[in-house]
Amino acid sequence: MRNKMMVGLPLLAAGMIALGGCTAGQSDAGEALAGKEPSHSDKRHQTVKVGAALTFTHIMPTGRLQPGGNYSAALTIKHGYSGGTLSLSANADEGIILGVRQSAVQLTKSGAVNWNIPFKTNANGVYYINIIGTVTKADGSTEARAYSIPVEVGDQSGQKKPALKEVILPAEEEIIR
């Protein structure tokens, strides 16, 4: 009997600590479900992701990409805008040459925009095609969102990982690269 109580005691203590910031019958989750703000004043737990209401997805060619090959990435951008302009710009790491770098589309209703990005690979390695989508709304305000497409060229199994370096900052914080 004593062993069972000793096992349950830490669980009971953890539960009491977890509920310590709430009064009886009150919880942040319950208030959120009721559509009310939590009663405590510390709102650092809330995270707002600023930027354009854009969702990016992509499709890459199947199979292993080879150096010197010509390929294309199919990008789909879903949006929630009923008007405005979507401007897209792309750049890439060394090792990739892009066939198209910019595009602009008039947004007339909610939906999706497709953008085909042709590229040529130069050398083995892992590279990124970086996309920035900027929406200019009817009132002239802009919102932007970034997205990166990883591109693996050649066989990556034999690639040697770079050695980690230690960097010491003035505040004596260590960053290992």
Secondary structure, 3 states (H helix, E strand, C coil): CHHHHHHHHHHHHHHHHHCCCCCCCCCHHHHHHCCCCCCCCCCCCCCCCCCCCEEEEEECCCCCECCCCEEEEEEEEEECCCCCEEEEEEEECCCEEECCCEEEEECCCCEEEEEEEEEEECCCEEEEEEEEEEEECCCCCEEEEEEEEEEEECCCCCCCCCCCCEEECCCCCEEEC
